[in-house]
Amino acid sequence: MFDILKSIFGIGEKALEKVFPDRARAREAQAKINEAEICGAPPSRLRLWRSFLGWALSLAFVWEAIARPIIVTYWPQVVLPPSAIREISSLLLGMLWHCF
């Protein structure tokens, strides 16, 4: 009787682990990947490109979400290029989603 329950809970445990992976194990794996990336590249380039890209996309998002609507509202005679909010937000959110 106990063998049957053990086998049922063993299968359930494996299924739950597939559905809800262990976050600590995932973070540990990501840390190993990050360490391997940093060890194999020049120290200044690989370490800084993600932060530069994050800052550039954040500034572009601030322009599109805050500054552009203000300029269009108060100075309608100013001609601005077409908005790129979809592209910027998809890149920025994709980059941020990868971090979690």
SEFIZA-3560 file (N, C-alpha, C; in Angstrom, 3 decimals):
REM SEFIZA-3560
<numar><xx>0.828</xx><yy>-1.204</yy><zz>0.000</zz><atom>N</atom></numar>
<numar><xx>0.000</xx><yy>0.000</yy><zz>0.000</zz><atom>CA</atom></numar>
<numar><xx>0.866</xx><yy>1.259</yy><zz>0.000</zz><atom>C</atom></numar>
<numar><xx>1.908</xx><yy>1.253</yy><zz>0.850</zz><atom>N</atom></numar>
<numar><xx>2.769</xx><yy>2.429</yy><zz>0.918</zz><atom>CA</atom></numar>
<numar><xx>3.608</xx><yy>2.593</yy><zz>-0.337</zz><atom>C</atom></numar>
<numar><xx>3.942</xx><yy>1.485</yy><zz>-0.990</zz><atom>N</atom></numar>
<numar><xx>4.702</xx><yy>1.569</yy><zz>-2.236</zz><atom>CA</atom></numar>
<numar><xx>3.896</xx><yy>2.256</yy><zz>-3.332</zz><atom>C</atom></numar>
<numar><xx>2.614</xx><yy>1.982</yy><zz>-3.364</zz><atom>N</atom></numar>
<numar><xx>1.742</xx><yy>2.616</yy><zz>-4.361</zz><atom>CA</atom></numar>
<numar><xx>1.669</xx><yy>4.123</yy><zz>-4.114</zz><atom>C</atom></numar>
<numar><xx>1.502</xx><yy>4.529</yy><zz>-2.851</zz><atom>N</atom></numar>
<numar><xx>1.447</xx><yy>5.960</yy><zz>-2.527</zz><atom>CA</atom></numar>
<numar><xx>2.777</xx><yy>6.645</yy><zz>-2.840</zz><atom>C</atom></numar>
<numar><xx>3.901</xx><yy>5.964</yy><zz>-2.536</zz><atom>N</atom></numar>
<numar><xx>5.207</xx><yy>6.542</yy><zz>-2.843</zz><atom>CA</atom></numar>
<numar><xx>5.362</xx><yy>6.766</yy><zz>-4.342</zz><atom>C</atom></numar>
<numar><xx>4.953</xx><yy>5.788</yy><zz>-5.129</zz><atom>N</atom></numar>
<numar><xx>5.096</xx><yy>5.940</yy><zz>-6.576</zz><atom>CA</atom></numar>
<numar><xx>4.180</xx><yy>7.037</yy><zz>-7.117</zz><atom>C</atom></numar>
<numar><xx>2.980</xx><yy>7.143</yy><zz>-6.584</zz><atom>N</atom></numar>
<numar><xx>2.057</xx><yy>8.198</yy><zz>-7.027</zz><atom>CA</atom></numar>
<numar><xx>2.616</xx><yy>9.571</yy><zz>-6.672</zz><atom>C</atom></numar>
<numar><xx>3.103</xx><yy>9.747</yy><zz>-5.435</zz><atom>N</atom></numar>
<numar><xx>3.646</xx><yy>11.039</yy><zz>-5.030</zz><atom>CA</atom></numar>
<numar><xx>4.962</xx><yy>11.336</yy><zz>-5.739</zz><atom>C</atom></numar>
<numar><xx>5.721</xx><yy>10.313</yy><zz>-6.059</zz><atom>N</atom></numar>
<numar><xx>6.950</xx><yy>10.512</yy><zz>-6.819</zz><atom>CA</atom></numar>
<numar><xx>6.669</xx><yy>11.058</yy><zz>-8.208</zz><atom>C</atom></numar>
<numar><xx>5.658</xx><yy>10.500</yy><zz>-8.875</zz><atom>N</atom></numar>
<numar><xx>5.269</xx><yy>10.991</yy><zz>-10.199</zz><atom>CA</atom></numar>
<numar><xx>4.710</xx><yy>12.404</yy><zz>-10.086</zz><atom>C</atom></numar>
<numar><xx>3.905</xx><yy>12.649</yy><zz>-9.060</zz><atom>N</atom></numar>
<numar><xx>3.345</xx><yy>13.983</yy><zz>-8.856</zz><atom>CA</atom></numar>
<numar><xx>4.421</xx><yy>15.006</yy><zz>-8.573</zz><atom>C</atom></numar>
<numar><xx>5.433</xx><yy>14.603</yy><zz>-7.838</zz><atom>N</atom></numar>
<numar><xx>6.528</xx><yy>15.523</yy><zz>-7.528</zz><atom>CA</atom></numar>
<numar><xx>7.298</xx><yy>15.894</yy><zz>-8.791</zz><atom>C</atom></numar>
<numar><xx>7.538</xx><yy>14.921</yy><zz>-9.651</zz><atom>N</atom></numar>
<numar><xx>8.240</xx><yy>15.196</yy><zz>-10.910</zz><atom>CA</atom></numar>
<numar><xx>7.423</xx><yy>16.112</yy><zz>-11.805</zz><atom>C</atom></numar>
<numar><xx>6.107</xx><yy>15.877</yy><zz>-11.846</zz><atom>N</atom></numar>
<numar><xx>5.234</xx><yy>16.725</yy><zz>-12.670</zz><atom>CA</atom></numar>
<numar><xx>5.196</xx><yy>18.146</yy><zz>-12.132</zz><atom>C</atom></numar>
<numar><xx>5.105</xx><yy>18.282</yy><zz>-10.814</zz><atom>N</atom></numar>
<numar><xx>5.095</xx><yy>19.621</yy><zz>-10.222</zz><atom>CA</atom></numar>
<numar><xx>6.409</xx><yy>20.346</yy><zz>-10.464</zz><atom>C</atom></numar>
<numar><xx>7.517</xx><yy>19.616</yy><zz>-10.437</zz><atom>N</atom></numar>
<numar><xx>8.808</xx><yy>20.253</yy><zz>-10.689</zz><atom>CA</atom></numar>
<numar><xx>8.918</xx><yy>20.741</yy><zz>-12.132</zz><atom>C</atom></numar>
<numar><xx>8.293</xx><yy>20.031</yy><zz>-13.067</zz><atom>N</atom></numar>
<numar><xx>8.290</xx><yy>20.479</yy><zz>-14.460</zz><atom>CA</atom></numar>
<numar><xx>7.425</xx><yy>21.725</yy><zz>-14.627</zz><atom>C</atom></numar>
<numar><xx>6.287</xx><yy>21.758</yy><zz>-13.940</zz><atom>N</atom></numar>
<numar><xx>5.377</xx><yy>22.888</yy><zz>-14.056</zz><atom>CA</atom></numar>
<numar><xx>5.902</xx><yy>24.096</yy><zz>-13.291</zz><atom>C</atom></numar>
<numar><xx>6.379</xx><yy>23.868</yy><zz>-12.069</zz><atom>N</atom></numar>
<numar><xx>6.904</xx><yy>24.933</yy><zz>-11.219</zz><atom>CA</atom></numar>
<numar><xx>8.377</xx><yy>24.659</yy><zz>-10.940</zz><atom>C</atom></numar>
<numar><xx>9.277</xx><yy>25.116</yy><zz>-11.815</zz><atom>N</atom></numar>
<numar><xx>10.694</xx><yy>24.810</yy><zz>-11.617</zz><atom>CA</atom></numar>
<numar><xx>11.246</xx><yy>25.532</yy><zz>-10.388</zz><atom>C</atom></numar>
<numar><xx>12.298</xx><yy>24.969</yy><zz>-9.869</zz><atom>N</atom></numar>
<numar><xx>12.945</xx><yy>25.529</yy><zz>-8.693</zz><atom>CA</atom></numar>
<numar><xx>13.664</xx><yy>26.818</yy><zz>-9.088</zz><atom>C</atom></numar>
<numar><xx>13.270</xx><yy>27.919</yy><zz>-8.491</zz><atom>N</atom></numar>
<numar><xx>13.862</xx><yy>29.209</yy><zz>-8.846</zz><atom>CA</atom></numar>
<numar><xx>15.325</xx><yy>29.296</yy><zz>-8.451</zz><atom>C</atom></numar>
<numar><xx>15.677</xx><yy>28.698</yy><zz>-7.332</zz><atom>N</atom></numar>
<numar><xx>17.072</xx><yy>28.737</yy><zz>-6.897</zz><atom>CA</atom></numar>
<numar><xx>17.959</xx><yy>28.018</yy><zz>-7.911</zz><atom>C</atom></numar>
<numar><xx>17.505</xx><yy>26.906</yy><zz>-8.431</zz><atom>N</atom></numar>
<numar><xx>18.284</xx><yy>26.169</yy><zz>-9.420</zz><atom>CA</atom></numar>
<numar><xx>18.389</xx><yy>26.972</yy><zz>-10.718</zz><atom>C</atom></numar>
<numar><xx>17.310</xx><yy>27.638</yy><zz>-11.109</zz><atom>N</atom></numar>
<numar><xx>17.334</xx><yy>28.452</yy><zz>-12.334</zz><atom>CA</atom></numar>
<numar><xx>18.286</xx><yy>29.636</yy><zz>-12.172</zz><atom>C</atom></numar>
<numar><xx>18.265</xx><yy>30.264</yy><zz>-11.009</zz><atom>N</atom></numar>
<numar><xx>19.185</xx><yy>31.389</yy><zz>-10.763</zz><atom>CA</atom></numar>
<numar><xx>20.633</xx><yy>30.915</yy><zz>-10.765</zz><atom>C</atom></numar>
<numar><xx>20.869</xx><yy>29.755</yy><zz>-10.199</zz><atom>N</atom></numar>
<numar><xx>22.226</xx><yy>29.209</yy><zz>-10.173</zz><atom>CA</atom></numar>
<numar><xx>22.719</xx><yy>28.912</yy><zz>-11.586</zz><atom>C</atom></numar>
<numar><xx>21.847</xx><yy>28.359</yy><zz>-12.408</zz><atom>N</atom></numar>
<numar><xx>22.210</xx><yy>28.085</yy><zz>-13.804</zz><atom>CA</atom></numar>
<numar><xx>22.483</xx><yy>29.378</yy><zz>-14.557</zz><atom>C</atom></numar>
<numar><xx>21.669</xx><yy>30.411</yy><zz>-14.330</zz><atom>N</atom></numar>
<numar><xx>21.874</xx><yy>31.692</yy><zz>-15.000</zz><atom>CA</atom></numar>
<numar><xx>23.171</xx><yy>32.335</yy><zz>-14.530</zz><atom>C</atom></numar>
<numar><xx>23.508</xx><yy>32.186</yy><zz>-13.244</zz><atom>N</atom></numar>
<numar><xx>24.771</xx><yy>32.729</yy><zz>-12.733</zz><atom>CA</atom></numar>
<numar><xx>25.963</xx><yy>32.053</yy><zz>-13.401</zz><atom>C</atom></numar>
<numar><xx>25.874</xx><yy>30.750</yy><zz>-13.638</zz><atom>N</atom></numar>
<numar><xx>26.953</xx><yy>30.037</yy><zz>-14.324</zz><atom>CA</atom></numar>
<numar><xx>27.101</xx><yy>30.526</yy><zz>-15.758</zz><atom>C</atom></numar>
<numar><xx>25.976</xx><yy>30.760</yy><zz>-16.421</zz><atom>N</atom></numar>
<numar><xx>26.009</xx><yy>31.262</yy><zz>-17.794</zz><atom>CA</atom></numar>
<numar><xx>26.633</xx><yy>32.648</yy><zz>-17.832</zz><atom>C</atom></numar>
<numar><xx>26.225</xx><yy>33.516</yy><zz>-16.910</zz><atom>N</atom></numar>
<numar><xx>26.780</xx><yy>34.870</yy><zz>-16.852</zz><atom>CA</atom></numar>
<numar><xx>28.278</xx><yy>34.837</yy><zz>-16.589</zz><atom>C</atom></numar>
<numar><xx>28.707</xx><yy>33.960</yy><zz>-15.693</zz><atom>N</atom></numar>
<numar><xx>30.123</xx><yy>33.851</yy><zz>-15.373</zz><atom>CA</atom></numar>
<numar><xx>30.921</xx><yy>33.372</yy><zz>-16.587</zz><atom>C</atom></numar>
<numar><xx>30.376</xx><yy>32.414</yy><zz>-17.321</zz><atom>N</atom></numar>
<numar><xx>31.053</xx><yy>31.926</yy><zz>-18.521</zz><atom>CA</atom></numar>
<numar><xx>31.147</xx><yy>33.015</yy><zz>-19.582</zz><atom>C</atom></numar>
<numar><xx>30.106</xx><yy>33.844</yy><zz>-19.717</zz><atom>N</atom></numar>
<numar><xx>30.140</xx><yy>34.946</yy><zz>-20.683</zz><atom>CA</atom></numar>
<numar><xx>31.217</xx><yy>35.951</yy><zz>-20.324</zz><atom>C</atom></numar>
<numar><xx>31.302</xx><yy>36.276</yy><zz>-19.065</zz><atom>N</atom></numar>
<numar><xx>32.253</xx><yy>37.295</yy><zz>-18.626</zz><atom>CA</atom></numar>
<numar><xx>33.682</xx><yy>36.790</yy><zz>-18.744</zz><atom>C</atom></numar>
<numar><xx>33.928</xx><yy>35.533</yy><zz>-18.445</zz><atom>N</atom></numar>
<numar><xx>35.287</xx><yy>34.982</yy><zz>-18.501</zz><atom>CA</atom></numar>
<numar><xx>35.824</xx><yy>34.920</yy><zz>-19.922</zz><atom>C</atom></numar>
<numar><xx>34.957</xx><yy>34.727</yy><zz>-20.891</zz><atom>N</atom></numar>
<numar><xx>35.419</xx><yy>34.545</yy><zz>-22.254</zz><atom>CA</atom></numar>
<numar><xx>35.530</xx><yy>35.807</yy><zz>-23.076</zz><atom>C</atom></numar>
<numar><xx>35.196</xx><yy>36.950</yy><zz>-22.543</zz><atom>N</atom></numar>
<numar><xx>35.194</xx><yy>38.176</yy><zz>-23.336</zz><atom>CA</atom></numar>
<numar><xx>36.072</xx><yy>39.235</yy><zz>-22.675</zz><atom>C</atom></numar>
<numar><xx>36.431</xx><yy>40.244</yy><zz>-23.435</zz><atom>N</atom></numar>
<numar><xx>37.170</xx><yy>41.348</yy><zz>-22.824</zz><atom>CA</atom></numar>
<numar><xx>36.336</xx><yy>41.966</yy><zz>-21.712</zz><atom>C</atom></numar>
<numar><xx>36.946</xx><yy>42.347</yy><zz>-20.621</zz><atom>N</atom></numar>
<numar><xx>36.181</xx><yy>42.772</yy><zz>-19.449</zz><atom>CA</atom></numar>
<numar><xx>35.298</xx><yy>43.999</yy><zz>-19.663</zz><atom>C</atom></numar>
<numar><xx>35.715</xx><yy>44.929</yy><zz>-20.483</zz><atom>N</atom></numar>
<numar><xx>34.942</xx><yy>46.164</yy><zz>-20.587</zz><atom>CA</atom></numar>
<numar><xx>33.752</xx><yy>46.054</yy><zz>-21.543</zz><atom>C</atom></numar>
<numar><xx>33.873</xx><yy>45.253</yy><zz>-22.584</zz><atom>N</atom></numar>
<numar><xx>32.820</xx><yy>45.245</yy><zz>-23.604</zz><atom>CA</atom></numar>
<numar><xx>31.579</xx><yy>44.488</yy><zz>-23.183</zz><atom>C</atom></numar>
<numar><xx>31.730</xx><yy>43.247</yy><zz>-22.790</zz><atom>N</atom></numar>
<numar><xx>30.559</xx><yy>42.434</yy><zz>-22.489</zz><atom>CA</atom></numar>
<numar><xx>29.846</xx><yy>42.913</yy><zz>-21.234</zz><atom>C</atom></numar>
<numar><xx>30.590</xx><yy>43.423</yy><zz>-20.309</zz><atom>N</atom></numar>
<numar><xx>29.989</xx><yy>43.869</yy><zz>-19.059</zz><atom>CA</atom></numar>
<numar><xx>29.158</xx><yy>45.135</yy><zz>-19.274</zz><atom>C</atom></numar>
<numar><xx>29.555</xx><yy>45.956</yy><zz>-20.209</zz><atom>N</atom></numar>
<numar><xx>28.916</xx><yy>47.257</yy><zz>-20.353</zz><atom>CA</atom></numar>
<numar><xx>27.844</xx><yy>47.324</yy><zz>-21.429</zz><atom>C</atom></numar>
<numar><xx>27.767</xx><yy>46.383</yy><zz>-22.362</zz><atom>N</atom></numar>
<numar><xx>26.813</xx><yy>46.537</yy><zz>-23.463</zz><atom>CA</atom></numar>
<numar><xx>25.383</xx><yy>46.425</yy><zz>-22.999</zz><atom>C</atom></numar>
<numar><xx>25.115</xx><yy>45.554</yy><zz>-22.018</zz><atom>N</atom></numar>
<numar><xx>23.738</xx><yy>45.425</yy><zz>-21.532</zz><atom>CA</atom></numar>
<numar><xx>23.301</xx><yy>46.678</yy><zz>-20.791</zz><atom>C</atom></numar>
<numar><xx>24.181</xx><yy>47.229</yy><zz>-19.975</zz><atom>N</atom></numar>
<numar><xx>23.794</xx><yy>48.436</yy><zz>-19.250</zz><atom>CA</atom></numar>
<numar><xx>23.630</xx><yy>49.615</yy><zz>-20.211</zz><atom>C</atom></numar>
<numar><xx>24.504</xx><yy>49.715</yy><zz>-21.208</zz><atom>N</atom></numar>
<numar><xx>24.352</xx><yy>50.778</yy><zz>-22.199</zz><atom>CA</atom></numar>
<numar><xx>23.041</xx><yy>50.637</yy><zz>-22.963</zz><atom>C</atom></numar>
<numar><xx>22.739</xx><yy>49.415</yy><zz>-23.388</zz><atom>N</atom></numar>
<numar><xx>21.490</xx><yy>49.177</yy><zz>-24.109</zz><atom>CA</atom></numar>
<numar><xx>20.281</xx><yy>49.494</yy><zz>-23.241</zz><atom>C</atom></numar>
<numar><xx>20.339</xx><yy>49.124</yy><zz>-21.966</zz><atom>N</atom></numar>
<numar><xx>19.244</xx><yy>49.436</yy><zz>-21.045</zz><atom>CA</atom></numar>
<numar><xx>19.038</xx><yy>50.933</yy><zz>-20.893</zz><atom>C</atom></numar>
<numar><xx>20.135</xx><yy>51.675</yy><zz>-20.718</zz><atom>N</atom></numar>
<numar><xx>20.017</xx><yy>53.124</yy><zz>-20.580</zz><atom>CA</atom></numar>
<numar><xx>19.510</xx><yy>53.774</yy><zz>-21.863</zz><atom>C</atom></numar>
<numar><xx>20.020</xx><yy>53.334</yy><zz>-22.999</zz><atom>N</atom></numar>
<numar><xx>19.589</xx><yy>53.923</yy><zz>-24.277</zz><atom>CA</atom></numar>
<numar><xx>18.109</xx><yy>53.660</yy><zz>-24.533</zz><atom>C</atom></numar>
<numar><xx>17.669</xx><yy>52.433</yy><zz>-24.279</zz><atom>N</atom></numar>
<numar><xx>16.248</xx><yy>52.122</yy><zz>-24.468</zz><atom>CA</atom></numar>
<numar><xx>15.371</xx><yy>52.846</yy><zz>-23.463</zz><atom>C</atom></numar>
<numar><xx>15.857</xx><yy>53.005</yy><zz>-22.242</zz><atom>N</atom></numar>
<numar><xx>15.087</xx><yy>53.738</yy><zz>-21.227</zz><atom>CA</atom></numar>
<numar><xx>14.934</xx><yy>55.203</yy><zz>-21.613</zz><atom>C</atom></numar>
<numar><xx>16.004</xx><yy>55.812</yy><zz>-22.092</zz><atom>N</atom></numar>
<numar><xx>15.911</xx><yy>57.209</yy><zz>-22.531</zz><atom>CA</atom></numar>
<numar><xx>14.986</xx><yy>57.361</yy><zz>-23.735</zz><atom>C</atom></numar>
<numar><xx>15.064</xx><yy>56.425</yy><zz>-24.663</zz><atom>N</atom></numar>
<numar><xx>14.163</xx><yy>56.476</yy><zz>-25.822</zz><atom>CA</atom></numar>
<numar><xx>12.708</xx><yy>56.297</yy><zz>-25.387</zz><atom>C</atom></numar>
<numar><xx>12.478</xx><yy>55.429</yy><zz>-24.402</zz><atom>N</atom></numar>
<numar><xx>11.116</xx><yy>55.230</yy><zz>-23.903</zz><atom>CA</atom></numar>
<numar><xx>10.600</xx><yy>56.490</yy><zz>-23.211</zz><atom>C</atom></numar>
<numar><xx>11.450</xx><yy>57.147</yy><zz>-22.424</zz><atom>N</atom></numar>
<numar><xx>11.049</xx><yy>58.407</yy><zz>-21.777</zz><atom>CA</atom></numar>
<numar><xx>10.709</xx><yy>59.454</yy><zz>-22.833</zz><atom>C</atom></numar>
<numar><xx>11.500</xx><yy>59.521</yy><zz>-23.901</zz><atom>N</atom></numar>
<numar><xx>11.204</xx><yy>60.461</yy><zz>-24.981</zz><atom>CA</atom></numar>
<numar><xx>9.834</xx><yy>60.169</yy><zz>-25.588</zz><atom>C</atom></numar>
<numar><xx>9.582</xx><yy>58.911</yy><zz>-25.907</zz><atom>N</atom></numar>
<numar><xx>8.335</xx><yy>58.543</yy><zz>-26.576</zz><atom>CA</atom></numar>
<numar><xx>7.122</xx><yy>58.628</yy><zz>-25.656</zz><atom>C</atom></numar>
<numar><xx>7.283</xx><yy>58.311</yy><zz>-24.369</zz><atom>N</atom></numar>
<numar><xx>6.133</xx><yy>58.243</yy><zz>-23.461</zz><atom>CA</atom></numar>
<numar><xx>5.854</xx><yy>59.559</yy><zz>-22.744</zz><atom>C</atom></numar>
<numar><xx>6.872</xx><yy>60.391</yy><zz>-22.560</zz><atom>N</atom></numar>
<numar><xx>6.666</xx><yy>61.620</yy><zz>-21.779</zz><atom>CA</atom></numar>
<numar><xx>6.941</xx><yy>62.876</yy><zz>-22.606</zz><atom>C</atom></numar>
<numar><xx>8.142</xx><yy>62.988</yy><zz>-23.147</zz><atom>N</atom></numar>
<numar><xx>8.530</xx><yy>64.232</yy><zz>-23.826</zz><atom>CA</atom></numar>
<numar><xx>7.768</xx><yy>64.445</yy><zz>-25.125</zz><atom>C</atom></numar>
<numar><xx>7.633</xx><yy>63.429</yy><zz>-25.928</zz><atom>N</atom></numar>
<numar><xx>6.950</xx><yy>63.567</yy><zz>-27.225</zz><atom>CA</atom></numar>
<numar><xx>5.493</xx><yy>64.023</yy><zz>-27.072</zz><atom>C</atom></numar>
<numar><xx>4.682</xx><yy>63.401</yy><zz>-26.183</zz><atom>N</atom></numar>
<numar><xx>3.304</xx><yy>63.892</yy><zz>-26.022</zz><atom>CA</atom></numar>
<numar><xx>3.226</xx><yy>65.341</yy><zz>-25.534</zz><atom>C</atom></numar>
<numar><xx>4.168</xx><yy>65.747</yy><zz>-24.696</zz><atom>N</atom></numar>
<numar><xx>4.181</xx><yy>67.143</yy><zz>-24.226</zz><atom>CA</atom></numar>
<numar><xx>4.468</xx><yy>68.084</yy><zz>-25.385</zz><atom>C</atom></numar>
<numar><xx>5.467</xx><yy>67.749</yy><zz>-26.200</zz><atom>N</atom></numar>
<numar><xx>5.812</xx><yy>68.606</yy><zz>-27.342</zz><atom>CA</atom></numar>
<numar><xx>4.658</xx><yy>68.660</yy><zz>-28.341</zz><atom>C</atom></numar>
<numar><xx>4.041</xx><yy>67.525</yy><zz>-28.624</zz><atom>N</atom></numar>
<numar><xx>2.925</xx><yy>67.494</yy><zz>-29.580</zz><atom>CA</atom></numar>
<numar><xx>1.727</xx><yy>68.277</yy><zz>-29.049</zz><atom>C</atom></numar>
<numar><xx>1.508</xx><yy>68.253</yy><zz>-27.737</zz><atom>N</atom></numar>
<numar><xx>0.368</xx><yy>68.952</yy><zz>-27.149</zz><atom>CA</atom></numar>
<numar><xx>0.567</xx><yy>70.466</yy><zz>-27.124</zz><atom>C</atom></numar>
<numar><xx>1.727</xx><yy>70.913</yy><zz>-26.653</zz><atom>N</atom></numar>
<numar><xx>1.942</xx><yy>72.345</yy><zz>-26.457</zz><atom>CA</atom></numar>
<numar><xx>2.545</xx><yy>73.057</yy><zz>-27.659</zz><atom>C</atom></numar>
<numar><xx>3.210</xx><yy>72.344</yy><zz>-28.545</zz><atom>N</atom></numar>
<numar><xx>3.793</xx><yy>72.933</yy><zz>-29.744</zz><atom>CA</atom></numar>
<numar><xx>3.403</xx><yy>72.100</yy><zz>-30.951</zz><atom>C</atom></numar>
<numar><xx>2.164</xx><yy>72.196</yy><zz>-31.391</zz><atom>N</atom></numar>
<numar><xx>1.704</xx><yy>71.346</yy><zz>-32.505</zz><atom>CA</atom></numar>
<numar><xx>2.367</xx><yy>71.678</yy><zz>-33.843</zz><atom>C</atom></numar>
<numar><xx>2.966</xx><yy>72.838</yy><zz>-33.973</zz><atom>N</atom></numar>
<numar><xx>3.611</xx><yy>73.198</yy><zz>-35.234</zz><atom>CA</atom></numar>
<numar><xx>4.948</xx><yy>72.490</yy><zz>-35.424</zz><atom>C</atom></numar>
<numar><xx>5.502</xx><yy>71.906</yy><zz>-34.353</zz><atom>N</atom></numar>
<numar><xx>6.773</xx><yy>71.188</yy><zz>-34.465</zz><atom>CA</atom></numar>
<numar><xx>6.519</xx><yy>69.851</yy><zz>-35.169</zz><atom>C</atom></numar>
<numar><xx>7.312</xx><yy>69.591</yy><zz>-36.195</zz><atom>N</atom></numar>
<numar><xx>7.176</xx><yy>68.353</yy><zz>-36.953</zz><atom>CA</atom></numar>
<numar><xx>8.164</xx><yy>67.334</yy><zz>-36.388</zz><atom>C</atom></numar>
<numar><xx>7.620</xx><yy>66.210</yy><zz>-35.906</zz><atom>N</atom></numar>
<numar><xx>8.449</xx><yy>65.147</yy><zz>-35.337</zz><atom>CA</atom></numar>
<numar><xx>8.369</xx><yy>63.907</yy><zz>-36.218</zz><atom>C</atom></numar>
<numar><xx>9.410</xx><yy>63.093</yy><zz>-36.203</zz><atom>N</atom></numar>
<numar><xx>9.336</xx><yy>61.839</yy><zz>-36.970</zz><atom>CA</atom></numar>
<numar><xx>8.285</xx><yy>60.915</yy><zz>-36.373</zz><atom>C</atom></numar>
<numar><xx>7.879</xx><yy>59.887</yy><zz>-37.099</zz><atom>N</atom></numar>
<numar><xx>6.861</xx><yy>58.968</yy><zz>-36.580</zz><atom>CA</atom></numar>
<numar><xx>7.307</xx><yy>58.309</yy><zz>-35.268</zz><atom>C</atom></numar>
<numar><xx>6.345</xx><yy>57.993</yy><zz>-34.458</zz><atom>N</atom></numar>
<numar><xx>6.626</xx><yy>57.383</yy><zz>-33.163</zz><atom>CA</atom></numar>
<numar><xx>7.151</xx><yy>55.959</yy><zz>-33.333</zz><atom>C</atom></numar>
<numar><xx>8.072</xx><yy>55.586</yy><zz>-32.437</zz><atom>N</atom></numar>
<numar><xx>8.640</xx><yy>54.228</yy><zz>-32.447</zz><atom>CA</atom></numar>
<numar><xx>8.388</xx><yy>53.548</yy><zz>-31.104</zz><atom>C</atom></numar>
<numar><xx>7.284</xx><yy>53.901</yy><zz>-30.465</zz><atom>N</atom></numar>
<numar><xx>7.013</xx><yy>53.383</yy><zz>-29.125</zz><atom>CA</atom></numar>
<numar><xx>6.847</xx><yy>51.864</yy><zz>-29.129</zz><atom>C</atom></numar>
<numar><xx>6.261</xx><yy>51.305</yy><zz>-30.172</zz><atom>N</atom></numar>
<numar><xx>6.075</xx><yy>49.839</yy><zz>-30.209</zz><atom>CA</atom></numar>
<numar><xx>7.419</xx><yy>49.113</yy><zz>-30.242</zz><atom>C</atom></numar>
<numar><xx>8.315</xx><yy>49.562</yy><zz>-31.100</zz><atom>N</atom></numar>
<numar><xx>9.618</xx><yy>48.917</yy><zz>-31.209</zz><atom>CA</atom></numar>
<numar><xx>10.425</xx><yy>49.087</yy><zz>-29.930</zz><atom>C</atom></numar>
<numar><xx>10.423</xx><yy>50.303</yy><zz>-29.395</zz><atom>N</atom></numar>
<numar><xx>11.194</xx><yy>50.580</yy><zz>-28.180</zz><atom>CA</atom></numar>
<numar><xx>10.650</xx><yy>49.787</yy><zz>-27.003</zz><atom>C</atom></numar>
<numar><xx>9.339</xx><yy>49.785</yy><zz>-26.832</zz><atom>N</atom></numar>
<numar><xx>8.767</xx><yy>49.069</yy><zz>-25.688</zz><atom>CA</atom></numar>
<numar><xx>8.959</xx><yy>47.565</yy><zz>-25.818</zz><atom>C</atom></numar>
<numar><xx>8.863</xx><yy>47.023</yy><zz>-27.037</zz><atom>N</atom></numar>
<numar><xx>9.075</xx><yy>45.578</yy><zz>-27.176</zz><atom>CA</atom></numar>
<numar><xx>10.517</xx><yy>45.205</yy><zz>-26.868</zz><atom>C</atom></numar>
<numar><xx>11.477</xx><yy>46.019</yy><zz>-27.306</zz><atom>N</atom></numar>
<numar><xx>12.875</xx><yy>45.742</yy><zz>-26.988</zz><atom>CA</atom></numar>
<numar><xx>13.164</xx><yy>45.899</yy><zz>-25.495</zz><atom>C</atom></numar>
<numar><xx>12.655</xx><yy>46.981</yy><zz>-24.916</zz><atom>N</atom></numar>
<numar><xx>12.914</xx><yy>47.244</yy><zz>-23.500</zz><atom>CA</atom></numar>
<numar><xx>12.257</xx><yy>46.197</yy><zz>-22.617</zz><atom>C</atom></numar>
<numar><xx>11.010</xx><yy>45.884</yy><zz>-22.876</zz><atom>N</atom></numar>
<numar><xx>10.332</xx><yy>44.875</yy><zz>-22.059</zz><atom>CA</atom></numar>
<numar><xx>10.911</xx><yy>43.481</yy><zz>-22.281</zz><atom>C</atom></numar>
<numar><xx>11.349</xx><yy>43.200</yy><zz>-23.494</zz><atom>N</atom></numar>
<numar><xx>12.022</xx><yy>41.937</yy><zz>-23.732</zz><atom>CA</atom></numar>
<numar><xx>13.317</xx><yy>41.825</yy><zz>-22.961</zz><atom>C</atom></numar>
<numar><xx>14.036</xx><yy>42.915</yy><zz>-22.897</zz><atom>N</atom></numar>
<numar><xx>15.285</xx><yy>42.922</yy><zz>-22.137</zz><atom>CA</atom></numar>
<numar><xx>15.001</xx><yy>42.803</yy><zz>-20.636</zz><atom>C</atom></numar>
<numar><xx>13.987</xx><yy>43.485</yy><zz>-20.154</zz><atom>N</atom></numar>
<numar><xx>13.656</xx><yy>43.411</yy><zz>-18.736</zz><atom>CA</atom></numar>
<numar><xx>13.052</xx><yy>42.067</yy><zz>-18.371</zz><atom>C</atom></numar>
<numar><xx>12.263</xx><yy>41.492</yy><zz>-19.257</zz><atom>N</atom></numar>
<numar><xx>11.628</xx><yy>40.205</yy><zz>-18.966</zz><atom>CA</atom></numar>
<numar><xx>12.687</xx><yy>39.116</yy><zz>-18.850</zz><atom>C</atom></numar>
<numar><xx>13.751</xx><yy>39.240</yy><zz>-19.626</zz><atom>N</atom></numar>
<numar><xx>14.833</xx><yy>38.255</yy><zz>-19.587</zz><atom>CA</atom></numar>
<numar><xx>15.547</xx><yy>38.273</yy><zz>-18.243</zz><atom>C</atom></numar>
<numar><xx>15.491</xx><yy>39.368</yy><zz>-17.555</zz><atom>N</atom></numar>
<numar><xx>16.181</xx><yy>39.475</yy><zz>-16.254</zz><atom>CA</atom></numar>
<numar><xx>15.458</xx><yy>38.766</yy><zz>-15.137</zz><atom>C</atom></numar>
<numar><xx>14.182</xx><yy>38.519</yy><zz>-15.280</zz><atom>N</atom></numar>
<numar><xx>13.429</xx><yy>37.909</yy><zz>-14.170</zz><atom>CA</atom></numar>
<numar><xx>13.418</xx><yy>36.423</yy><zz>-14.247</zz><atom>C</atom></numar>
//
